[in-house]
């Protein structure tokens, strides 16, 4: 059952982890209600960070709902992703969207992120 766990090793925990993703975001995925930023990492598996601002989602129970759905979706999809550090940020208006539609958008975003990561890993880095 540990294959689908979401322990501390699957989370971005400190400010430096978030800063490295924000400063060096190689991959960006836009969905109607989410923005995904990701960078390739040396960690053994992908890690997730969530940034849900009060400015974007006013009510606490809606912020918690968005975070819960994002964590659950990542937990089920993390084995198929490359080694990435990912930050998920919701956009304005997400609180009016039903869970099924949010979950579908998350699934599309994971798939698109996976395609971008594979494409990016195949491109050789320029030699100096």
N, C-alpha and C positions, 0 to 999 in steps of 0.2 A: 504494500500500500504506500510505501515511501516514494514510489515512482511519481505519484500525483500530490505530494505534500507541498506545503507552502511555508517552509520554515524560515529561520533567520538568514540562511545562506542564499535564499531566493529573493531577498529584499535589499533595496538600497537603504542603508540605515543612517549614514552620517552626511553632514553637509558637503563634505569633500566628494562623496560619490555623486550627489546631485549636481554639484558644480562641474565635475568632469563631463557629465552628460550635456549639461546646458552649454558649456563652452566648446565642446568638441563634438557636437551632434553631427554625425555623418549621414544619418538616415532620418528623414521626416516623412510621416504619413498623416495626411489630413483626411478626416472623416467629417460628415456633417455636424457631429456633436463631440468629436474628440480630436486632439492633436497628440501624436506620438513622436517623441524624440528618442533616438537611439544611437549608441556608439558601440563599437566592437570592444570586447573586454578580454582579459586574460583569465578571468574566473572560469572554473570548470563548468558552470551552467549559467543560464540567463538569469538576470535579476530585474525586479520591477520596483519602480517608485511611483507614487501617486501624489499629484499636487492638485488639490481641489480647493480653490480660493472661495471665500465668502462672497467676493465680488461677482463670481460666476454662478454660484449655486447658493442662494441665500439661506435656506433652511437646513438645519443640522441633519435632520432625518433624510433629506434628499442627498446631502453630501455623503452620508454614510451608505446610502443605497448605491450611489455611483461607485464608491470605493469597493463595496462588497461585490458588485457585479464585475468590476475590472479585475479584482483579485481572483475571483472564481474562474473567470474566463482564462486568465493567465495560467492559473494552476493546471487547468485541463490541457492547455496548448503549449506549455513550456518545453516539453520534450521534443517538439518539432521545430523549435527556434534554434538559430545559431547561437553562439556565445555572445550575448548582447546585454548591455545595461540599458534599460528602457524606462522612460518617464512618460506617464500618461497624464494629460491635462484635459479636463472637460471644457467645452465651450458654453457660452450663454444659451439658455433655452433648453438645456438638457433635462431640467426638472420636470418638463411637461411630456417627456417621451416615455412610453411604456417599456418595461423590462425586456420584453422579447425583441423589440427593435434595437435597444441598446446592445443587447447580447449579440445580435446579428451584425451590427456595426463593428463591435469588438472583434468578432471572428474574421470579418473582411480585413480589418486592420492588421491582425496577426498574420494573415496570409500574405498581404501586400508587404509587410515588414520582412517576412521570410524571403520573398522573392528579391527584394532590394538587397538584403544581406548577402544572398547567394551571388547576385550580380556584382556586388561590391567586392566580395572576397575573390572573385575570378579575375578582376582587373589588377594587373601587377602594379606595384607602387613604383613611381619614377625613381630612377637611380641618379645620384648626384656624383 
